[in-house]
Amino acid sequence: MNAHRRFLVLLALRWFPVGLCIPIGVLLALSRGLTLAEFGLAVSLQGFVVLALELPTGGLSDSWGRRPVLALAAVVSLGSMSLLLVADSFAEFAVFAMLQGVYRALDSGPLESWYVDATLAADPSAKLERGLSAGGTVIGLAIGAGALATGGIVAWVEVPGVQTLALPVVLALGVELAGLASIVLLVREPPHPDGRRTLLASLRDVPTVIVDGVRVVRRSRILLGLVAVELLWGFGMVTFETLMPVRLSEVVGGPEAAVAIIGPTTSVAWLASAAGAALIPLVSARLGVAMTAGALRIAQGVAVLGMGLFAGPVGVLIGYLAAYTVHGAANPVHMTLLHREIDGPNRSTVMSVNSMVGQPGGSLGLIVLSAIASGTSVSTAMVIGAVVLAAAAPLYLPAMRAERRRLVSV
C-alpha cells in the first residue's frame, strides 16, 4: 500500500469517530444532568488547550517524529473518549474537553506532514493538491457517514445496560483503537538524523524548532498571507457553524422546526464538503492552485451572503450547503500552497502556526458577530462575516505571483 492509500485509510479512521459524536455531544451531556451553560463552558476549555499547545506539539512532531506523535495523540483520544463514556458531572466533562484539546493539538499536522514528506520523497514534482483533495473528500465522507450512522444507532439499536446516546461513543472507541493500530502499522518514516530519538531529547529541542518555524513564516510574504487568510477564515466560519441554526429558526418559525431540519442537513453538508474537495483537481488544473484558492474565498463569501439575505428556508439551506461545498474545496488548495513554501524539518511547526491563528479568529468572530446579531440582526452579522471571508482573497496574491513565476520557469 503506497503512502497515498495509507493516508486516506488513516484519515477515514481519524474522522469517522468525529462524525459519530457530533450529533450526540451536547445531548449526552444534558441527559446526564449538565445545563447548556455548563456544557458550553466545559467545551470552551478545549479551545484554550489547543491554543496553548498548538505550537509546542507541532515542534514536537518535527523533532521527535510524525509516527510517535500520532500514536501519542491516539492514546490521549482513547483516554478522553473512555471518560466521555462514563462522565456525569461538570468536572468530568471539563477533563474530557481538555484531553480532547491535547489530542487535537497533537493530531494537528503530523499525519499530513508525513504524507507530504513521503509523497515528495517519492516524486519531488508530485501535485500535492490531488492527494490533499482526495483527503478532504475522505474527511467529508467519513464525518457524514459517522453522523448518519449515529442517527441509525440511536433510532434502532438497544444494548441492555448501555445508555442509547452512549452507543455511538462505544463504536467510536472501537474505531479509534483500530486507528491506533493502523498508525503503528502504516506510518513509516526515515530514521531521524540523530538516530533513535527519545521523548526527553525531543522535548529539549522543541523551543528551537518553534523559533525556526516562526522565523520561516515571518520571512515569507506568501506564508504571512496564507496565515492571515486562516485568521479571516476562522472569523467568518462562525456564520455557517454557529449563526446558521439561529438564522434558520428565524425563517422556519422557531427553534423546534429548525432542529428537525438541521440534523440531516449537517450530514448532507459534510457530503457536499467531500464533493467540493473531489472537484478541486479539475478546477485548479485550469485556473491554477492560487487563483482557485482566491476564487473560493469569494465564492464562500457569496454563499454566506445568500444565507443572510435569502428570505425562505430553501434559500438559507442552499447557501449553507454551498458554503460547506466551498469549505471542503478550499482547504486542500490552501494547504497545498502552504506545503509548497516549507520543507520537511519545519513542516508541522509551520502548519501549527497556520492552524493556531484560526483559534483566535474563531473566538473573535464569536464575540463580534454574536454581539452584532444581538444588537442588530442575524442577517447583518452574516453579511459582515461574508465580507470578511471574501476579503481574504487578495491575500493569495503573493502565492499567485509565485505560481506564475514557477510556470514560466518550467
C-alpha positions as CSV (number, residue, x, y, z in Angstrom):
1,M,0.0,0.0,0.0
2,N,1.5,3.3,-1.1
3,A,1.6,6.5,1.0
4,H,-1.5,7.9,-0.7
5,R,-3.7,5.0,0.2
6,R,-2.3,4.8,3.7
7,F,-3.1,8.5,4.2
8,L,-6.7,8.0,3.1
9,V,-7.2,5.0,5.3
10,L,-5.8,6.8,8.3
11,L,-7.9,9.9,7.6
12,A,-11.1,7.8,7.4
13,L,-10.3,6.1,10.8
14,R,-9.5,9.6,12.3
15,W,-12.7,11.4,11.3
16,F,-15.4,8.7,11.3
17,P,-15.5,8.8,15.2
18,V,-15.9,12.6,15.0
19,G,-19.0,12.1,12.8
20,L,-20.3,9.6,15.3
21,C,-20.0,12.0,18.2
22,I,-21.2,15.3,16.6
23,P,-24.9,14.6,16.8
24,I,-24.9,13.4,20.4
25,G,-22.3,15.5,22.1
26,V,-24.5,18.1,23.8
27,L,-27.4,15.8,24.1
28,L,-25.3,13.2,26.1
29,A,-24.2,15.9,28.5
30,L,-27.7,17.3,29.0
31,S,-29.0,13.8,29.6
32,R,-26.5,13.4,32.4
33,G,-27.5,16.5,34.3
34,L,-25.4,19.3,32.9
35,T,-27.0,22.5,31.9
36,L,-26.4,24.0,28.4
37,A,-24.3,26.8,30.0
38,E,-22.1,24.2,31.9
39,F,-21.7,22.2,28.7
40,G,-20.6,25.3,26.8
41,L,-18.1,26.3,29.5
42,A,-16.7,22.8,29.6
43,V,-16.2,22.5,25.8
44,S,-14.6,26.0,25.6
45,L,-11.7,24.6,27.6
46,Q,-10.7,22.6,24.6
47,G,-10.0,25.7,22.5
48,F,-7.8,27.2,25.2
49,V,-5.8,24.0,25.5
50,V,-5.4,23.8,21.7
51,L,-4.3,27.4,21.5
52,A,-1.7,26.8,24.3
53,L,-0.3,23.6,22.9
54,E,-0.5,24.0,19.1
55,L,3.0,25.3,18.6
56,P,4.8,23.1,21.1
57,T,3.1,19.9,19.7
58,G,4.0,21.0,16.2
59,G,7.6,21.4,17.2
60,L,7.4,18.0,18.9
61,S,6.3,16.4,15.7
62,D,9.2,17.9,13.8
63,S,11.8,17.0,16.5
64,W,10.5,13.6,17.7
65,G,8.8,12.3,14.5
66,R,5.3,12.1,13.0
67,R,4.6,8.4,13.9
68,P,5.2,8.6,17.7
69,V,3.3,11.9,18.0
70,L,0.3,10.4,16.0
71,A,0.4,7.3,18.3
72,L,0.5,9.5,21.4
73,A,-2.4,11.6,20.1
74,A,-4.4,8.4,19.5
75,V,-3.7,7.2,23.1
76,V,-4.8,10.5,24.5
77,S,-8.0,10.4,22.5
78,L,-8.8,6.9,23.6
79,G,-8.5,8.1,27.2
80,S,-10.7,11.1,26.6
81,M,-13.4,9.0,24.9
82,S,-13.3,6.4,27.6
83,L,-14.0,9.2,30.1
84,L,-16.9,10.5,27.9
85,L,-18.5,7.1,28.2
86,V,-19.0,7.4,31.9
87,A,-18.8,11.2,32.6
88,D,-21.8,12.5,34.6
89,S,-20.5,15.8,36.1
90,F,-19.2,19.1,35.0
91,A,-15.7,18.3,36.2
92,E,-15.6,15.1,34.3
93,F,-16.8,16.7,31.1
94,A,-14.3,19.5,31.6
95,V,-11.5,17.0,31.9
96,F,-12.8,15.2,28.8
97,A,-12.7,18.6,26.8
98,M,-9.2,19.4,28.0
99,L,-8.0,15.9,27.0
100,Q,-9.6,16.4,23.6
101,G,-7.7,19.7,23.4
102,V,-4.4,17.9,24.0
103,Y,-5.4,15.3,21.4
104,R,-6.4,18.0,18.8
105,A,-3.1,19.8,19.3
106,L,-1.0,16.6,19.0
107,D,-3.0,15.5,16.0
108,S,-2.9,18.8,14.1
109,G,-0.4,18.4,11.4
110,P,1.8,15.3,11.7
111,L,-0.3,13.0,9.5
112,E,-0.5,15.5,6.7
113,S,3.2,16.3,7.1
114,W,4.1,12.7,6.9
115,Y,2.1,12.2,3.8
116,V,3.6,15.3,2.1
117,D,7.1,14.3,3.0
118,A,6.6,10.7,1.8
119,T,5.0,11.9,-1.4
120,L,7.7,14.4,-2.3
121,A,10.4,11.9,-1.4
122,A,9.0,9.5,-4.0
123,D,8.3,12.2,-6.6
124,P,9.5,15.8,-6.0
125,S,7.2,17.1,-8.7
126,A,4.1,15.5,-7.4
127,K,0.9,17.5,-7.5
128,L,0.0,17.8,-3.8
129,E,-3.4,19.2,-4.5
130,R,-4.6,15.9,-5.9
131,G,-3.7,13.9,-2.7
132,L,-4.9,16.6,-0.4
133,S,-8.2,17.0,-2.2
134,A,-8.7,13.2,-2.0
135,G,-8.0,13.6,1.7
136,G,-10.6,16.3,2.0
137,T,-13.1,14.1,0.2
138,V,-12.5,11.2,2.6
139,I,-12.8,13.5,5.6
140,G,-16.2,14.8,4.5
141,L,-17.4,11.3,3.7
142,A,-16.2,9.9,7.0
143,I,-17.9,12.6,9.1
144,G,-21.1,12.5,7.0
145,A,-21.2,8.7,7.3
146,G,-20.5,8.8,11.0
147,A,-23.3,11.3,11.6
148,L,-25.7,9.1,9.6
149,A,-24.6,6.0,11.5
150,T,-25.3,7.7,14.8
151,G,-28.8,8.6,13.6
152,G,-29.4,4.9,12.8
153,I,-27.9,3.6,16.1
154,V,-29.9,6.0,18.3
155,A,-33.1,5.2,16.4
156,W,-32.8,1.4,16.1
157,V,-30.2,-0.1,18.4
158,E,-30.6,-1.0,22.0
159,V,-28.0,-2.6,24.3
160,P,-29.0,-3.7,27.8
161,G,-27.1,-1.7,30.4
162,V,-25.8,1.0,28.0
163,Q,-27.4,4.4,27.5
164,T,-28.6,4.7,23.9
165,L,-26.9,8.1,23.5
166,A,-23.6,6.5,24.6
167,L,-23.7,3.7,22.0
168,P,-22.0,5.9,19.3
169,V,-19.2,6.6,21.8
170,V,-18.7,2.8,22.2
171,L,-18.4,2.4,18.4
172,A,-16.1,5.5,18.2
173,L,-13.8,3.9,20.8
174,G,-13.5,0.7,18.7
175,V,-12.7,2.7,15.6
176,E,-10.1,4.8,17.4
177,L,-8.5,1.6,18.7
178,A,-8.3,0.4,15.1
179,G,-6.9,3.8,14.2
180,L,-4.1,3.5,16.7
181,A,-3.1,0.0,15.3
182,S,-3.2,1.4,11.8
183,I,-0.8,4.3,12.8
184,V,1.7,1.8,14.2
185,L,1.4,-0.4,11.1
186,L,1.0,2.1,8.2
187,V,3.1,5.2,9.1
188,R,6.7,4.7,8.1
189,E,9.2,7.4,8.1
190,P,13.0,7.5,7.6
191,P,15.2,7.3,10.7
192,H,15.8,10.6,12.5
193,P,19.2,12.2,11.5
194,D,20.3,12.0,15.2
195,G,19.4,8.3,15.4
196,R,16.8,7.0,17.8
197,R,15.2,10.0,19.5
198,T,13.8,9.8,23.0
199,L,10.9,11.9,24.0
200,L,13.0,13.8,26.5
201,A,15.6,14.7,23.9
202,S,12.9,15.8,21.5
203,L,11.2,18.0,24.1
204,R,14.5,19.8,24.7
205,D,14.6,20.6,21.0
206,V,11.0,21.9,20.8
207,P,11.8,25.6,21.6
208,T,14.5,25.7,18.9
209,V,12.2,24.1,16.4
210,I,9.4,26.5,17.2
211,V,11.7,29.5,16.8
212,D,12.9,28.2,13.4
213,G,9.3,27.6,12.2
214,V,8.1,31.0,13.2
215,R,11.2,32.6,11.5
216,V,10.3,30.7,8.3
217,V,6.8,32.2,8.4
218,R,8.0,35.7,9.2
219,R,10.4,35.8,6.3
220,S,7.9,34.7,3.7
221,R,5.3,37.1,2.3
222,I,3.5,34.1,0.9
223,L,3.3,32.3,4.3
224,L,2.3,35.5,6.0
225,G,-0.5,35.9,3.5
226,L,-1.7,32.3,4.0
227,V,-1.7,32.7,7.8
228,A,-3.7,35.9,7.5
229,V,-6.2,34.0,5.3
230,E,-6.6,31.5,8.1
231,L,-7.3,34.2,10.6
232,L,-10.1,35.7,8.5
233,W,-11.4,32.3,7.6
234,G,-11.7,31.4,11.3
235,F,-13.6,34.6,11.9
236,G,-16.0,34.0,9.0
237,M,-16.7,30.4,9.7
238,V,-18.8,31.4,12.7
239,T,-21.5,32.4,10.2
240,F,-22.2,28.9,9.0
241,E,-21.1,26.9,12.0
242,T,-22.8,28.9,14.8
243,L,-25.2,31.5,13.4
244,M,-26.8,29.3,10.7
245,P,-29.2,27.5,13.2
246,V,-30.3,30.8,14.6
247,R,-30.9,32.2,11.1
248,L,-32.8,29.1,10.1
249,S,-35.1,29.3,13.1
250,E,-36.0,32.8,12.0
251,V,-37.2,31.7,8.6
252,V,-38.9,28.4,9.7
253,G,-40.8,29.9,12.6
254,G,-39.0,28.6,15.7
255,P,-36.1,26.5,17.1
256,E,-38.0,23.2,17.2
257,A,-38.7,23.2,13.5
258,A,-35.1,24.3,12.8
259,V,-33.6,21.4,14.9
260,A,-35.6,18.9,12.9
261,I,-34.1,20.2,9.7
262,I,-30.5,20.8,10.9
263,G,-29.8,17.2,11.8
264,P,-30.0,15.6,8.3
265,T,-28.8,18.8,6.7
266,T,-25.5,18.6,8.7
267,S,-24.8,15.2,7.2
268,V,-25.6,16.4,3.7
269,A,-23.3,19.4,4.3
270,W,-20.3,17.2,5.1
271,L,-21.1,15.1,2.0
272,A,-21.2,18.4,0.0
273,S,-17.8,19.3,1.5
274,A,-16.4,15.9,0.3
275,A,-17.8,16.7,-3.2
276,G,-16.2,20.1,-3.2
277,A,-12.8,18.6,-2.3
278,A,-13.2,15.9,-5.1
279,L,-13.7,18.6,-7.7
280,I,-10.6,20.6,-6.8
281,P,-8.0,18.9,-9.1
282,L,-10.2,19.6,-12.1
283,V,-10.7,23.3,-11.2
284,S,-7.1,24.0,-10.1
285,A,-5.7,22.4,-13.3
286,R,-7.5,25.1,-15.3
287,L,-7.1,28.1,-13.0
288,G,-4.0,27.3,-11.0
289,V,-3.9,26.5,-7.3
290,A,-3.5,30.0,-6.0
291,M,-6.2,31.5,-8.3
292,T,-8.6,28.7,-7.3
293,A,-7.9,29.4,-3.6
294,G,-8.7,33.2,-4.1
295,A,-11.9,32.5,-6.1
296,L,-13.1,30.1,-3.4
297,R,-12.8,32.7,-0.7
298,I,-15.0,35.0,-2.8
299,A,-17.4,32.1,-3.5
300,Q,-17.8,31.3,0.2
301,G,-18.5,34.9,1.0
302,V,-21.2,34.9,-1.6
303,A,-22.7,31.7,-0.2
304,V,-22.8,33.2,3.3
305,L,-24.2,36.4,1.9
306,G,-27.1,34.4,0.5
307,M,-27.7,32.7,3.8
308,G,-28.0,36.2,5.4
309,L,-30.2,37.7,2.7
310,F,-32.5,34.9,1.4
311,A,-36.0,35.1,3.0
312,G,-37.0,31.5,2.9
313,P,-35.6,28.2,4.4
314,V,-34.8,26.8,0.9
315,G,-32.5,29.8,0.2
316,V,-30.8,29.6,3.6
317,L,-30.2,25.8,3.2
318,I,-28.9,26.3,-0.4
319,G,-26.5,28.9,0.9
320,Y,-25.4,26.6,3.8
321,L,-24.7,23.7,1.5
322,A,-22.8,25.9,-0.9
323,A,-20.7,27.3,2.0
324,Y,-19.8,23.8,3.0
325,T,-19.0,22.7,-0.6
326,V,-16.6,25.6,-0.9
327,H,-15.2,24.9,2.5
328,G,-14.3,21.4,1.5
329,A,-12.8,22.6,-1.7
330,A,-10.8,25.5,-0.2
331,N,-8.8,23.5,2.4
332,P,-6.8,21.3,0.0
333,V,-5.7,24.2,-2.2
334,H,-4.8,26.4,0.9
335,M,-2.8,23.6,2.4
336,T,-1.1,22.8,-1.0
337,L,0.1,26.4,-1.2
338,L,1.3,26.2,2.4
339,H,3.3,23.0,1.8
340,R,4.9,24.5,-1.3
341,E,6.7,27.0,0.9
342,I,8.0,24.8,3.6
343,D,10.4,21.8,3.8
344,G,10.3,18.7,5.9
345,P,12.2,19.8,9.1
346,N,9.7,22.7,9.9
347,R,6.6,21.4,8.2
348,S,4.5,20.5,11.2
349,T,5.5,23.7,13.1
350,V,4.5,25.9,10.2
351,M,1.2,24.0,9.9
352,S,0.7,24.6,13.6
353,V,1.2,28.4,13.1
354,N,-1.4,28.3,10.4
355,S,-3.8,26.3,12.4
356,M,-3.2,28.3,15.6
357,V,-4.4,31.6,14.2
358,G,-7.7,30.1,13.3
359,Q,-8.5,29.7,17.0
360,P,-8.4,33.4,18.0
361,G,-10.0,34.2,14.7
362,G,-13.0,32.0,15.5
363,S,-13.1,33.3,19.1
364,L,-13.1,36.9,17.9
365,G,-15.7,36.0,15.3
366,L,-18.0,34.5,18.0
367,I,-17.6,37.6,20.2
368,V,-18.1,40.2,17.4
369,L,-20.7,38.6,15.2
370,S,-22.8,37.4,18.2
371,A,-22.8,40.9,19.6
372,I,-23.8,42.3,16.2
373,A,-26.5,39.7,15.8
374,S,-27.9,40.6,19.3
375,G,-27.7,44.3,18.7
376,T,-29.0,44.4,15.1
377,S,-29.9,41.2,13.4
378,V,-28.5,37.8,12.5
379,S,-28.7,38.8,8.8
380,T,-26.5,41.8,9.5
381,A,-23.9,39.6,11.3
382,M,-23.9,37.2,8.4
383,V,-23.3,39.9,5.8
384,I,-20.4,41.2,7.8
385,G,-19.0,37.7,8.1
386,A,-19.4,37.2,4.4
387,V,-17.4,40.4,3.7
388,V,-14.6,39.1,5.9
389,L,-14.5,35.8,4.2
390,A,-14.3,37.4,0.7
391,A,-11.7,40.0,1.9
392,A,-9.2,37.1,2.4
393,A,-9.0,36.6,-1.4
394,P,-6.3,39.3,-2.1
395,L,-4.1,37.7,0.5
396,Y,-3.4,34.9,-2.0
397,L,-1.8,37.4,-4.5
398,P,1.8,36.7,-3.4
399,A,1.2,33.0,-3.9
400,M,-0.4,33.7,-7.3
401,R,2.7,35.6,-8.5
402,A,5.0,32.9,-7.2
403,E,2.9,30.2,-9.1
404,R,3.1,32.2,-12.3
405,R,6.9,32.6,-12.0
406,R,7.1,28.8,-11.4
407,L,5.1,28.0,-14.5
408,V,7.2,30.4,-16.6
409,S,10.5,28.9,-15.4
410,V,9.4,25.3,-16.2
